[in-house]
Each structure stands twice: as C-alpha cells, then as structure tokens.
Amino acid sequence: MASSSEDLWRECASWLTRCNLLRPDHKANWPTSTTHDLAYTLRDGVLLCSLLNVLQPGCIDMKDVNQRPQMAQFLCLRNIKVFLRACHEVFELRETDLFDASMLFDLSNFHRVLCTLAKLSQSPKALAKNIQPFTARRTQSEEDIYKDLQSVAALSNEIPPPYDVVEYQEHRQTNEVPWIQFTIPSVACEDRVEEIYEDLCYVKFATDMPELATSSHSLEKRDYVIRELVDTECNYVDVLSKIIKYFLRPLTPYLKPQDMQVIFFGVKELHEIHSGLLRQLRLATENCVPGSGAPRLADVFLSWRERLLLYGDYCSNLTNAQDTLKTLDARDSTFNKQLSKCQKEHSDGRIQLRDILSVPMQRVLKYHLLLDKLVHETQPNHEEFRGLERAKEAMVDVAQYINEVKRDSEVLVLLAKVQESIVDWDAAALGAGGACLAAYGRLLLDGELKVKAHEDQKLRSRYVFVFDKLMLLCKPVKDNQYSYRTGIRLAEYRVEEACGRRTLRADARWTAHFYLVRRSKDATFTLYARTEDCRRKWVKTIKDAIDNLEPAGCRSTNHKFVLHTFEKPATCHHCSKFLKGRIFQGYLCSVCNACAHKDCIALTGRCGGLTAPAPPLPPHAHQPDNGLHYYMW
C-alpha cells in the first residue's frame, strides 16, 4: 500500500518496473522525478497496451496500437481506448473502475488513472504473474494532489523524441558526452541488444590498463583508446561480413525480393563503408610517420561522416525489418527451419538474427563516445587535439541526423494515418501539394476548438489539426473519423489576442478565445478553447508555426530563405552542420541555393546570387552546439 497519497504514483511506477515495462533507471524512477514524469510516460497509451500484453500475452493486437503517436491527440486517445476496452473485456474490470480516456490525455484526473492501474494490478490475471500489486483509495483529498497536472499538460506541446538518454548522474563526469540510444520498449530487450553488441564487438585486452606516472599516463591511456576504437571497428566489420555470409546469402532463396530488401536493408552498403573506414583507421594509427601521407585519425571521421548518414535510413527501417522477420518466422515453417539452421551455424543458435540486426544501430551511436574518450585522454597541446574535437562534434552531428531522420520517418507514418482519418479531402482547394499532408509539414497540435467565421457568425465545433504550414478544420463524423471542412494556409494569417471583457457563455469552459486574421483582412476566425491554458497552447503553437515560415533572422540578410524539404543531405551555409530530418529540415535561399538552420539565418551574410553550393565542411570546433541537449534528451 502507498504510504502516503503523494507516494501513490511512485507505487505505480514501481509496479510497472516489476512488470518489466519501465527500466529501473527510467526517469520516473529517479529520486528527483515527479508525478509528471510518470504521467507523460503513460499519456500516449502505448505503454499501457504493452502492459496488458505482458499480463496476458496476445490480449491486444499491437497492430491496433499506434506505436509512435507523437502525442497526436486522436491517436493517443485511440490507444487509450484500446487499453480500456481490454481492461473491461479481458481483465474483467468494472466500468466504474475505469477512467475516461480524456482523463489521461488531458491529465485532468490522473488519480483516477492510478486507481484503475491499482485495480488492474489486483486482478486475477495480473496476480497469476506473481507480481506484487499496489493499492489506491479514491478520495477527494487524494484526487486534489494530482489536479495540477492538467494545467501543465495544456501548456506542454513537446513531442518526445524517439530515443532516450540513459544518464547516471552520480557517476558521470561533467565533460562526458551523454549516451544516445533509440528507445526500445522493454528493459529485457534493451539489455539484450547492448549485451549482444558487447559480445560481438567488444575488445578484451590481454592486460588491464596500467597505472602509470603522471607524465606518461595520458599518453598510454590514449593508446588504449585508439586500440579500442580500431579493434572494435574490425570486429564490427566482421559482424557485417557474417550477416552476409550466414544469413543474407543462404536465406535469399527462401525470401521474396521485397522481404529481402526490408530485412537486409543497407547491410551490403554498410559492409562496404566500414571496410573502407577500417582501412583508413589502420593507415592513420599503424606506423604513422609524419610526411608519409597517411591520414590523421580525425580526418578519417571527417571525410567519412557523410557516408555514415545511411544509418538514418537503416535505423528507420530496423523495426520494420525485425517485424517482417518475426512474421515470416511464425508463418513460414520452411523459412523458420532455414533461419534456425543459419543461426546455429552463426553462433550455435545463441544469438538470433533479429538481435544481430540491432548491432549497426548500437555501433554508429558509439563513435562520438569513443572520440570523446580519446579527446579526454589527449593533451590540449597535442597536434591532433583540435582535430579530434572536430571529429567528435562531427560524429555527434551524425548521431543527431540519424535520430531526426528516424523521428521524421515515424512522423510520415503518422501523417498518413491522419490523412486516412479525414474524409471529403479537397486537395485542389489547398493548392500545390495538397494531395499529401506531408507537403505541409509535421503535425504540431490537434484537438477540439469551437470556431466562428465572421461572415456568418455561426459557432461550430471543429476538430483542428495544425501543421507547419497548414491548419485543417474538420468536423468529427464518427469515432476517429473527420470530415474535411476547410484548410487555412498559415502564411496568409496572423494571430491576434482577444482583449477586453470576455463574452459570457453558458458553458464557461469555452470562453477563452483568440482571433486568426487573414492579412488581406477579408477573413477572420474566432477560435474558442476549452480553457485558458488550452488557449495559450493553441496561440503559442500557431504563432510558432507562423514564425517558422517567416523567421525574424531573415530581416538581417538579403537571402530569400524559405522553409524547405531537402531530398538529399544538406549542410548549413553558416555552421556547416547537417540539416536534420526528412521534412522541412531547414531553409533554402531561392536565389543562391544557400541552406541554413533557422538559428543560423541571421549569420549567413549577403546573398551572392546564383552560385554552385559549397562542398560540405566539418563543424567548427569553436562553435558550441546550443541545441545539443534537445537532441540528446
């Protein structure tokens, strides 16, 4: 039993950890964590659906669950409703023991959510797993403890990135680079992937690193780090070779071409890339004599960084590859036998192919850590110190690029689901690119508003989707289906705050409003939000979207920058770092084709007219990455 009302959410987090749904080091389990950390972990419904499948395997078809809803309200609510339905039908919880889906997403009654989970932990099916349950009492005083979550939720519009950072604060040094890794849903799975990486790539030196005198200590440790870097790269190339030898080639006759492409996407290309990278690393580190023409270690990474961007596509495809492999393994007995034979020949069946496919993702996200360790063991007056710092920054930049490509790949799936949910789609009315929602950018916010167009003054309930360039007003027609009504191109509008006394309405929850005014002043919409907190969130989201279309930095240069989706990797004209993601990665000058991040626009100088784009350069060592914490958190 929770020792106090404030501890109820911690009891719930502990139960979820005992169910192997949360890692022991998950943020919700940190001593400094708050109720919000657990609430936001549960808010999209994905973990809740996974929980039921842990307690009763197969009770929810995960194909019915949107695994990456990106905090889109209609998808999160759909997930939560799937969870609630299974709680009632499979775990036999009474309707009175369940919370409403909106209570979790809006965080309007998180105590009720905790009570439902407590009831679930005490259900016969959950107890059959021999997992210690927890209890909760539904009283007004306890509900009051959690009532402040709703206002915080209304102000938050952050979409969590598709990767987590595990930081052990008590052990980390201040100059260490955080570990970047993609989110893997279960603790057992994540631990297994890391163990397999260490099994296949880790180097065990014959003797431990000696304790040396201060004068030679850093030099000797530096040599060990270089050996670790090169030897693990050699082992990694061997991993890729064995995937081709033991799996790709022998399984080819048993797979359709499209399944081959999905399962083994990029493996041959990665083998070619890393074989070349390994050759260069050896040239740079073995018997390197000044003036011999051998490349420096830092230059190797700087010259290969663009080819490593293939990992963006590889990591984006990884889940699909593993799911395809799992489906074929379950449905095709002939393939199952051949796969088992391949795994036995590879490692006597100790390691499965689906786990080996995760090794490339683990490898590419360790380069910046190894280089950071090397920088730490290199004296500042060493001739390679500055170059190694640049190489480390370049690998951080690559890791960020990979993370953003993976996230935007999930966003594209989300946009397709949004478009499937909208009927009566009028592509022609939206102009060029209207047939595909991706042409208008990421989904920034969605939810209910009451809308009044000034030409008819009739108040209508609308479900609204806000994208980078477009605001869609739809009419809910049935569960998770919306009828298209109109599209508002945000570049043609501005937001005006309501001033003076508010209009008195019977429903006090819908009095907070603002105006969306067309710049030509021939159209104005009044939009009413459920609460004042919700109104502020809508206003901020729309203003930010409009600001992204017309950045203030454009006033400091004569470049004609427009928000642009780049089909190929591009680097910023100012900072030389990659523009990241798949959708609207940055800005393109319509005159000279210069590319820029939003924060770099004001520093791009004068437009020189139409010129060939400059070749990509590595990041400058003196340039701090102020946005690094965002990508690594």
Stockholm file with secondary structure:
# STOCKHOLM 1.0

chainA/1-633         MASSSEDLWRECASWLTRCNLLRPDHKANWPTSTTHDLAYTLRDGVLLCSLLNVLQPGCIDMKDVNQRPQMAQFLCLRNIKVFLRACHEVFELRETDLFDASMLFDLSNFHRVLCTLAKLSQSPKALAKNIQPFTARRTQSEEDIYKDLQSVAALSNEIPPPYDVVEYQEHRQTNEVPWIQFTIPSVACEDRVEEIYEDLCYVKFATDMPELATSSHSLEKRDYVIRELVDTECNYVDVLSKIIKYFLRPLTPYLKPQDMQVIFFGVKELHEIHSGLLRQLRLATENCVPGSGAPRLADVFLSWRERLLLYGDYCSNLTNAQDTLKTLDARDSTFNKQLSKCQKEHSDGRIQLRDILSVPMQRVLKYHLLLDKLVHETQPNHEEFRGLERAKEAMVDVAQYINEVKRDSEVLVLLAKVQESIVDWDAAALGAGGACLAAYGRLLLDGELKVKAHEDQKLRSRYVFVFDKLMLLCKPVKDNQYSYRTGIRLAEYRVEEACGRRTLRADARWTAHFYLVRRSKDATFTLYARTEDCRRKWVKTIKDAIDNLEPAGCRSTNHKFVLHTFEKPATCHHCSKFLKGRIFQGYLCSVCNACAHKDCIALTGRCGGLTAPAPPLPPHAHQPDNGLHYYMW
#=GR chainA/1-633 SS CCSSGGGHHHHHHHHHHHTTSSCTTSGGGSTTCCHHHHHHHHTTSHHHHHHHHHHSTTSSCGGGSCSCCTTCHHHHHHHHHHHHHHHHHTSCCCGGGSCCHHHHHTTSCHHHHHHHHHHHHTSHHHHTTTCCCCCCCCCHHHHHHTTTHHHHHHHCCCCCCSEECCCCTTTCCTTCCCCCEECCSCHHHHHHHHHHHHHHHCCCCSSCCCCCCHHHHHHHHHHHHHHHHHHHHHHHHHHHHHHIIIIIHHHGGGSCHHHHHHHTTTHHHHHHHHHHHHHHHHHHHSSCCTTSCCCCHHHHHHHHTTGGGHHHHHHHHHHHHHHHHHHHHHHCHHHHHHHHHHHHHHHTTSSCHHHHTTHHHHHHTTHHHHHHHHHHTSCTTSTTHHHHHHHHHHHHHHHHHHHHHHHHHHHHHHHHHHHHTEESCCTGGGCTTTTCGGGGCCEEEEEEEEEEETTTCCEEEEEEEEESSEEEEEEEEETTEEEEEEEEEGGGEEEEECCSSCCCCSSGGGCEEEEEEETTSSCEEEEEESSHHHHHHHHHHHHHHHHHHSCGGGGGCCCCEEEECCSSCCBCTTTCCBCCSSSSCEEEETTTCCEECGGGGGGSCCCCCSCCCCCCCCCCTTCCCTTHHHHTC
#=GC SS_cons         CCSSGGGHHHHHHHHHHHTTSSCTTSGGGSTTCCHHHHHHHHTTSHHHHHHHHHHSTTSSCGGGSCSCCTTCHHHHHHHHHHHHHHHHHTSCCCGGGSCCHHHHHTTSCHHHHHHHHHHHHTSHHHHTTTCCCCCCCCCHHHHHHTTTHHHHHHHCCCCCCSEECCCCTTTCCTTCCCCCEECCSCHHHHHHHHHHHHHHHCCCCSSCCCCCCHHHHHHHHHHHHHHHHHHHHHHHHHHHHHHIIIIIHHHGGGSCHHHHHHHTTTHHHHHHHHHHHHHHHHHHHSSCCTTSCCCCHHHHHHHHTTGGGHHHHHHHHHHHHHHHHHHHHHHCHHHHHHHHHHHHHHHTTSSCHHHHTTHHHHHHTTHHHHHHHHHHTSCTTSTTHHHHHHHHHHHHHHHHHHHHHHHHHHHHHHHHHHHHTEESCCTGGGCTTTTCGGGGCCEEEEEEEEEEETTTCCEEEEEEEEESSEEEEEEEEETTEEEEEEEEEGGGEEEEECCSSCCCCSSGGGCEEEEEEETTSSCEEEEEESSHHHHHHHHHHHHHHHHHHSCGGGGGCCCCEEEECCSSCCBCTTTCCBCCSSSSCEEEETTTCCEECGGGGGGSCCCCCSCCCCCCCCCCTTCCCTTHHHHTC
//
